[in-house]
Amino acid sequence: METMDLQSLAPANEVVVGKSAGYHPSVWDDYFILRSSPQTQACNATTSLNICICPKCSSSQQEGTRDRLVECYFSILGVYFEPYYSRAGVMTMKVTVLYSFMDDIYDVYGTSEESQLLTDAIQRWDVWSADRLPEYIKDFFLIIIHTFEEFENVLTTNEKYRIFFERSQMRTLSRAYYDESKWSVQHYVPTLKERLQVSVISAGHAML
């Protein structure tokens, strides 16, 4: 049977010297061992999003949040595992982390008033709206704005229209999270119709 050198498929800057000995996978060779790109991408992406970590968290909670950054990346890596789609993988990972942290603010850390302020700021989508927010939410809101600006800079001219739809989904998602937080504070039990209308948005699939 003819064999293929899969290591030759990887760009030179994605290959490192393997230090293991006596390990020879029969099919894939050592391509996935030598390929360093996922590790580098995860490091860069998580570093840029570390500011999202809520200062209200205890040290153990902050450590768990950092672990979630990596968890989100590798869950998306299962979808965009080919090097060609690395840009899409990193962008999707960042969006996943943002709405995951936003959900925590609405559910756990934010008061009813803070949740209302965050929702209003996201609806306006204006950096000046950050002045009315508490510091820990202000940092998070600004990283949302900057992340979407980064996406717009990365996309080509004929791809930039996607940002409009992504912003629209982020606004819709924030309203859904706010509705759920209000129900919790008011001890309100929604009807099945109300629950489904909000849950289909708060599940986050439209954002992805």
C-alpha positions as CSV (number, residue, x, y, z in Angstrom):
1,M,0.0,0.0,0.0
2,E,1.3,3.4,-0.9
3,T,1.9,5.7,2.1
4,M,1.7,9.4,2.3
5,D,4.1,11.6,4.3
6,L,1.5,13.7,6.3
7,Q,4.2,15.7,7.9
8,S,4.8,17.3,4.5
9,L,1.3,18.7,4.6
10,A,2.1,21.0,7.6
11,P,3.8,24.4,7.0
12,A,7.3,24.6,8.3
13,N,6.4,27.0,11.1
14,E,3.8,24.5,12.4
15,V,6.3,21.6,12.8
16,V,8.4,21.0,15.9
17,V,10.9,18.3,16.6
18,G,9.2,15.3,18.2
19,K,10.9,14.2,21.5
20,S,9.0,10.9,22.0
21,A,10.6,7.6,21.1
22,G,9.2,4.3,20.1
23,Y,5.7,5.8,19.2
24,H,4.7,5.2,15.6
25,P,1.0,5.6,14.9
26,S,0.2,3.3,12.0
27,V,-2.1,5.6,10.0
28,W,-1.5,9.3,10.8
29,D,2.2,9.1,11.4
30,D,3.3,11.8,13.9
31,Y,1.6,14.7,12.1
32,F,-0.7,15.6,15.1
33,I,2.2,15.3,17.5
34,L,4.5,17.6,15.6
35,R,1.8,20.2,14.7
36,S,2.2,23.1,17.1
37,S,-0.4,25.4,15.5
38,P,-3.4,24.5,17.8
39,Q,-1.3,25.2,20.9
40,T,-0.1,28.5,19.6
41,Q,-3.6,29.6,18.6
42,A,-5.0,28.6,21.9
43,C,-2.3,30.6,23.8
44,N,-2.9,33.7,21.7
45,A,-6.7,33.6,21.9
46,T,-6.9,32.9,25.6
47,T,-4.3,35.7,26.4
48,S,-6.4,38.3,24.5
49,L,-9.6,37.2,26.4
50,N,-8.1,37.0,29.9
51,I,-9.5,40.4,30.7
52,C,-13.0,38.9,30.6
53,I,-12.3,37.1,33.9
54,C,-14.5,38.7,36.5
55,P,-12.6,40.2,39.4
56,K,-15.6,39.4,41.6
57,C,-14.6,35.7,41.3
58,S,-12.6,33.9,43.9
59,S,-9.2,32.7,43.0
60,S,-10.5,29.2,42.4
61,Q,-13.3,30.5,40.2
62,Q,-10.8,32.6,38.2
63,E,-8.7,29.5,37.7
64,G,-11.7,27.6,36.5
65,T,-12.6,30.4,34.1
66,R,-9.1,30.3,32.6
67,D,-9.5,26.6,32.1
68,R,-12.8,27.3,30.3
69,L,-10.9,29.5,27.8
70,V,-8.9,26.5,26.7
71,E,-11.9,24.2,26.9
72,C,-13.8,26.4,24.5
73,Y,-10.9,26.5,22.1
74,F,-10.5,22.7,22.0
75,S,-14.3,22.1,21.7
76,I,-14.2,24.3,18.6
77,L,-11.1,22.6,17.3
78,G,-13.2,19.5,17.0
79,V,-15.3,21.4,14.4
80,Y,-12.5,23.4,12.6
81,F,-9.6,20.9,12.9
82,E,-8.0,21.5,9.6
83,P,-5.3,24.2,9.4
84,Y,-7.1,25.9,6.5
85,Y,-10.0,26.7,8.9
86,S,-7.8,28.0,11.7
87,R,-9.1,31.6,11.4
88,A,-12.7,30.4,11.6
89,G,-11.8,28.3,14.6
90,V,-10.2,31.1,16.6
91,M,-13.1,33.5,15.8
92,T,-15.7,31.0,16.8
93,M,-13.8,30.2,20.0
94,K,-13.7,33.9,21.0
95,V,-17.5,34.3,20.3
96,T,-18.1,31.2,22.4
97,V,-16.1,32.6,25.3
98,L,-17.8,36.0,25.1
99,Y,-21.3,34.7,25.3
100,S,-20.3,32.1,28.0
101,F,-18.9,34.9,30.2
102,M,-21.9,37.1,29.4
103,D,-24.2,34.4,30.6
104,D,-22.3,34.2,33.9
105,I,-22.6,38.0,34.4
106,Y,-26.4,37.8,33.9
107,D,-26.9,34.6,36.0
108,V,-24.4,35.0,38.8
109,Y,-22.3,38.2,39.2
110,G,-24.4,41.0,38.0
111,T,-27.2,42.7,39.9
112,S,-30.5,43.4,38.2
113,E,-29.5,47.0,37.7
114,E,-26.1,46.0,36.3
115,S,-27.7,43.5,33.9
116,Q,-30.0,46.3,32.7
117,L,-27.0,48.6,32.1
118,L,-25.1,45.9,30.2
119,T,-28.1,45.1,28.0
120,D,-28.6,48.8,27.2
121,A,-24.9,49.2,26.4
122,I,-24.9,46.2,24.0
123,Q,-28.0,47.5,22.3
124,R,-26.3,50.9,21.7
125,W,-23.0,49.2,20.7
126,D,-21.0,52.4,21.5
127,V,-17.8,52.6,23.5
128,W,-19.1,55.7,25.3
129,S,-21.9,53.5,26.8
130,A,-19.1,51.9,28.9
131,D,-18.9,54.9,31.1
132,R,-22.1,54.0,32.9
133,L,-21.0,50.4,33.6
134,P,-19.3,49.0,36.8
135,E,-15.6,48.5,36.2
136,Y,-15.7,44.7,35.8
137,I,-18.6,44.9,33.3
138,K,-17.0,47.8,31.6
139,D,-13.9,45.8,30.8
140,F,-16.0,43.0,29.5
141,F,-18.1,45.2,27.3
142,L,-15.0,46.9,25.8
143,I,-13.5,43.5,25.0
144,I,-16.7,42.7,23.1
145,I,-16.4,45.8,21.1
146,H,-12.7,45.3,20.4
147,T,-13.1,41.7,19.5
148,F,-15.7,42.5,16.9
149,E,-13.5,45.3,15.5
150,E,-10.7,42.7,15.3
151,F,-13.0,40.4,13.4
152,E,-13.8,43.2,10.9
153,N,-10.2,43.9,10.4
154,V,-9.4,40.2,9.7
155,L,-12.3,39.7,7.2
156,T,-11.8,40.6,3.6
157,T,-13.9,43.3,2.0
158,N,-16.6,40.9,0.7
159,E,-16.8,39.2,4.0
160,K,-17.3,42.2,6.3
161,Y,-21.1,42.1,5.9
162,R,-21.1,39.2,8.4
163,I,-20.2,41.5,11.2
164,F,-23.6,43.2,11.0
165,F,-25.4,39.9,11.5
166,E,-23.0,38.9,14.4
167,R,-23.7,42.2,16.2
168,S,-27.4,41.8,15.7
169,Q,-27.2,38.3,17.2
170,M,-25.2,39.6,20.2
171,R,-27.8,42.2,20.9
172,T,-30.6,39.6,20.7
173,L,-28.7,37.2,22.9
174,S,-28.1,39.9,25.6
175,R,-31.9,40.6,25.7
176,A,-32.6,36.9,26.1
177,Y,-30.1,36.6,28.9
178,Y,-31.7,39.7,30.6
179,D,-35.2,38.2,30.3
180,E,-34.0,35.0,32.0
181,S,-32.2,37.0,34.8
182,K,-35.4,39.0,35.4
183,W,-37.4,35.8,35.7
184,S,-35.0,34.5,38.3
185,V,-35.0,37.7,40.3
186,Q,-38.8,38.0,40.3
187,H,-39.3,34.3,40.9
188,Y,-41.4,34.2,37.8
189,V,-42.3,30.9,36.1
190,P,-42.6,31.5,32.4
191,T,-45.2,29.7,30.3
192,L,-43.9,27.1,27.9
193,K,-44.3,29.4,25.0
194,E,-42.3,32.2,26.7
195,R,-39.6,29.7,27.8
196,L,-39.2,28.3,24.3
197,Q,-39.1,31.8,22.7
198,V,-36.3,32.9,24.9
199,S,-34.4,29.5,25.1
200,V,-34.1,29.2,21.4
201,I,-32.0,32.4,21.5
202,S,-30.2,31.9,24.8
203,A,-28.9,28.5,23.7
204,G,-26.5,30.5,21.6
205,H,-26.5,28.4,18.4
206,A,-27.5,31.4,16.3
207,M,-24.4,33.3,17.5
208,L,-22.2,30.5,16.3
